């Protein structure tokens, strides 16, 4: 290598971004969102993981919807 670096833009992922993503996903899956710290992530994991593994839900589709909703 000659010492050159390739730089990629980094997106800062905040708790708010994750929460928006989770709420949007749960709504698309037919769940109503109720704020309960700790429970939301457990429900999201238990609901989302099998759907991601099977290909039923694609992350890119949800990311696009969440980012379009940001101010």
N, C-alpha and C positions, 0 to 999 in steps of 0.2 A: 504494500500500500504506500501511497505517496503522501499521506497525512491529510488528505482532503476528507471532509465530512459531508454526509448528506443529512440535511435538516428537514424534519417533517413538522408541520404545524400540529400543536397539541391542543386538544380541547379540554378545558377544565371541567371536570364533572363534580358538581356540588350535590349536597343532600337534596336541595330543591329540585335539581334535574332528575335525580333518581326517583323522588317522590312523584313528580309529574309523569315520568315514564310508567311507574307502577300503577298509578291511578288510571291512566289512559288504557293500559293493558287490561286491568281488571274490568273496566267499563266495557271494553270490546268483548271480553269473555262473558259478559252478562252479570257481573257482580256489582253491587252497590258499594261505594267506598264509605267506610266509617273509620274515622281516625282513632286508632288504638295503637300506641307505640309498641313495637315488638310483635304484635299480632299481624300487622299488615305485611311485613317482610316474610313471615312464616307462611301466610296464605299465598303470597305471591310466589314464593319458592315452590310450594307444594302444587300450585296450579300451573305455573309457567314451565317448570323444568320438563315435565312429561310432554307438553305441547311443543317445546323447542326441540326436544330429542326426536319427536316423531315428524317434525317438519310442518306441523299444523300451523304454527305461528312463526313468523320470520322477524328477527330483530330489526332489520332495516326498515320495514314497513312502520313499525311502532316509532322508531327513532325519527323518521320523517314527519310523522304526525305530531310528535311532541315538539320538535324543533320549529315546526310551522306555527305552533300555538304560542311560542315565546315572543315577548314584545321586542 
